[in-house]
Amino acid sequence: MRDVIIIGAGAVGCTIARELAFTRLDVLVLEKECDVAAGTTGRNSAVVHAGFNNRPGSLMARLCVEGSRGMEALCRELDVPYRKTGKVLVAFDEEDVEILRRLKAQGEANGARGLRLIGKEELERMVPGVGGIGGFYSPETAILDPFKYCIAMAENAAENGAEFRFEEEVTGIRREDGGFTVTTGKGEYRCRVLINSAGLYADKVSAMAGVDDYHIYPCRGEYFILDEVADELLQMPVYPALKPGIGGLGVHLTPTVHRNIIVGPSAEYIDEADDYACTPPVMDKLWQEAQALLPALKRRYIIGNYSGIRAKLAPENEGGYRDFVIKEEEACPGLINLVGIESPGLTASRPIARMVREMVGKRLPLEEKENAVRTHRFPPVFAKLAREEQDRLIREDPEYGEIVCRCRRVTKAEIRQAIENPLGARSLSAVKYRAWATTGRCNGGYCLNRIVDMLVREYGMRPEDVTLRGPGSEMFSGEVK
Ligand SMILES: Cc1cc2nc3c(=O)[nH]c(=O)nc-3n(C[C@H](O)[C@H](O)[C@H](O)COP(=O)(O)OP(=O)(O)OC[C@H]3O[C@@H](n4cnc5c(N)ncnc54)[C@H](O)[C@@H]3O)c2cc1C
């Protein structure tokens, strides 16, 4: 009998696991995919929102502002790449100016700091080349690496005793003897408190426990990934004025902590919660809208694409948003549901986790562990080190002297450390998001085979067992002559 089972290892589930792992509770996380951040957490804009997009008085608004304020220190604690860039929203006409004025008032009511309207000249100075007659500036907005955020949360939770089990899709839940029995494809687990943090499938997981009150409407957002052109073109995220009822924040341009620019997302309600397609008509429209914001964008900068899916509680005909649902279900004591955790769920993940921790505390004793480890460190990123430091590492470990990913200058030592990660994730994506290899312009053309070779020769995997993202994404079917 575990104290707590958390279903879902996205940013929210992992952050809850970390908060609870600081106590003496016995925590198990069940995740259907082969690694953390495999759902929406690994498919978003990676912006730490300042808190002006959400309705005053909503959970979204309160938790976003709280999350934004604590994020810089949290990322420092966990060694997660974070940069406070600020953000600009652009007005193209007087109607937009009015929208931005209202947004500023809303942000101030929520407690977002330093918001101000700016004129055309200041706009041009902040984001050269962006059209528009004026804008709105939020100095507190930031960007981070959502993969490393989630990995660091999980690794730190694991270091403090939380257990993570991957490829364990929860398929059934029974309530019995003051607790729950949770069934996965691999076995049964029992717990006193059950936390449903299953993102796009939270409605289905809740229904398994007998609470069939929710329906999630998947709403897809498609993105382009541009090359490392952010330093030249864009110092901070640029958004259009937020139009009510479009179901997203509009197509925006966002620099990443890795100096790429991402363009998107679109907003399109779809039928299946796992349909991550990028479709030509939507992508064409996306590009047109992006160029309207920043005419200097060139198609030749595009190096990839992806999509993410919003877990919306509001159907298409309702547009806009409904608030997060975070509560212990009266009809099912011990079940804590997190449903409709769409944007700004990444920003708000720690305040969400702390709210859940309090709920757990009403059922189970929350005794702090005396020896809990609160900081986390990733292995060094070789390409970012000073020359002397690089030389020292190469002397200590010659595998630092061998470049495996040429685009991102990732060394063999870093690939090895990524493969040997504490959570035991061994897919190519697990290596990609930890070492950031295969993410450059050649899309893994040079390094992918070398990484597979390491998995096969040095870690004894059969080529047929190497996957991109777990079972069903095998890359090799057998030997050729
Ligand atoms: C297009 C887009 C842009 C966004 N941009 C931002 C942004 O810039 N800033 C921001 O703050 N937020 C943003 N968000 C929102 C943010 O990404 C989410 O709120 C956040 O990632 C939600 O985390 P989660 O852990 O709740 O869900 P997820 O990351 O989806 O995690 C849920 C996990 O549960 C697992 N799971 C599901 N069913 C089962 C089951 N039956 N058994 C076991 N495991 C299961 C899934 O595999 C998944 O790993 C954006 C979202 C989208 C879609």
The ligand as a MOL file (V3000), in Angstrom:
LIG
                    3D

  0  0  0     0  0            999 V3000
M  V30 BEGIN CTAB
M  V30 COUNTS 53 58 0 0 0
M  V30 BEGIN ATOM
M  V30 1 C 0.3550 24.6480 -27.7840 0
M  V30 2 C 0.5920 24.8390 -26.3170 0
M  V30 3 C 1.3650 25.9060 -25.8500 0
M  V30 4 C 1.5560 26.0910 -24.4840 0
M  V30 5 N 2.3930 27.0940 -24.0640 0
M  V30 6 C 2.6080 27.2520 -22.7290 0
M  V30 7 C 3.5100 28.2560 -22.2690 0
M  V30 8 O 4.1830 28.9250 -23.0550 0
M  V30 9 N 3.6220 28.4350 -20.9310 0
M  V30 10 C 2.9180 27.6990 -20.0260 0
M  V30 11 O 3.0260 27.9450 -18.8300 0
M  V30 12 N 2.0960 26.7060 -20.4390 0
M  V30 13 C 1.9440 26.4590 -21.7620 0
M  V30 14 N 1.1360 25.4480 -22.1950 0
M  V30 15 C 0.4810 24.5910 -21.1970 0
M  V30 16 C 1.4320 23.5840 -20.5810 0
M  V30 17 O 2.2140 22.9460 -21.5610 0
M  V30 18 C 0.5930 22.5460 -19.8250 0
M  V30 19 O -0.2930 23.2140 -18.9690 0
M  V30 20 C 1.4500 21.6220 -18.9890 0
M  V30 21 O 2.5000 21.0740 -19.7380 0
M  V30 22 C 0.5560 20.5190 -18.4250 0
M  V30 23 O 1.3430 19.5830 -17.7490 0
M  V30 24 P 0.6750 18.2500 -17.2460 0
M  V30 25 O 1.7020 17.5650 -16.4370 0
M  V30 26 O -0.6300 18.5730 -16.6130 0
M  V30 27 O 0.2860 17.4460 -18.5660 0
M  V30 28 P 1.1870 16.5450 -19.5330 0
M  V30 29 O 2.5040 17.1340 -19.7590 0
M  V30 30 O 0.3440 16.2630 -20.7300 0
M  V30 31 O 1.3950 15.2310 -18.6960 0
M  V30 32 C 0.3890 14.2670 -18.5000 0
M  V30 33 C 1.0320 12.9100 -18.5470 0
M  V30 34 O 0.0800 11.9100 -18.2130 0
M  V30 35 C 0.3650 10.7580 -18.9650 0
M  V30 36 N -0.8370 9.9190 -19.0020 0
M  V30 37 C -2.0170 10.1820 -19.6100 0
M  V30 38 N -2.8840 9.1760 -19.4160 0
M  V30 39 C -2.2460 8.2440 -18.6690 0
M  V30 40 C -2.6210 6.9780 -18.1480 0
M  V30 41 N -3.8320 6.4580 -18.3670 0
M  V30 42 N -1.7080 6.2780 -17.4280 0
M  V30 43 C -0.4550 6.7740 -17.1910 0
M  V30 44 N -0.0570 7.9880 -17.6800 0
M  V30 45 C -0.9370 8.7170 -18.3920 0
M  V30 46 C 0.7540 11.3230 -20.3200 0
M  V30 47 O 1.4960 10.4000 -21.0860 0
M  V30 48 C 1.5470 12.5550 -19.9300 0
M  V30 49 O 2.9310 12.3020 -19.8590 0
M  V30 50 C 0.9430 25.2110 -23.5590 0
M  V30 51 C 0.1980 24.1300 -24.0230 0
M  V30 52 C 0.0380 23.9290 -25.3900 0
M  V30 53 C -0.7330 22.7410 -25.8760 0
M  V30 END ATOM
M  V30 BEGIN BOND
M  V30 1 1 1 2
M  V30 2 1 2 3
M  V30 3 2 2 52
M  V30 4 2 3 4
M  V30 5 1 4 5
M  V30 6 1 4 50
M  V30 7 2 5 6
M  V30 8 1 6 7
M  V30 9 1 6 13
M  V30 10 2 7 8
M  V30 11 1 7 9
M  V30 12 1 9 10
M  V30 13 2 10 11
M  V30 14 1 10 12
M  V30 15 2 12 13
M  V30 16 1 13 14
M  V30 17 1 14 15
M  V30 18 1 14 50
M  V30 19 1 15 16
M  V30 20 1 16 17
M  V30 21 1 16 18
M  V30 22 1 18 19
M  V30 23 1 18 20
M  V30 24 1 20 21
M  V30 25 1 20 22
M  V30 26 1 22 23
M  V30 27 1 23 24
M  V30 28 2 24 25
M  V30 29 1 24 26
M  V30 30 1 24 27
M  V30 31 1 27 28
M  V30 32 2 28 29
M  V30 33 1 28 30
M  V30 34 1 28 31
M  V30 35 1 31 32
M  V30 36 1 32 33
M  V30 37 1 33 34
M  V30 38 1 33 48
M  V30 39 1 34 35
M  V30 40 1 35 36
M  V30 41 1 35 46
M  V30 42 1 36 37
M  V30 43 1 36 45
M  V30 44 2 37 38
M  V30 45 1 38 39
M  V30 46 1 39 40
M  V30 47 2 39 45
M  V30 48 1 40 41
M  V30 49 2 40 42
M  V30 50 1 42 43
M  V30 51 2 43 44
M  V30 52 1 44 45
M  V30 53 1 46 47
M  V30 54 1 46 48
M  V30 55 1 48 49
M  V30 56 2 50 51
M  V30 57 1 51 52
M  V30 58 1 52 53
M  V30 END BOND
M  V30 END CTAB
M  END
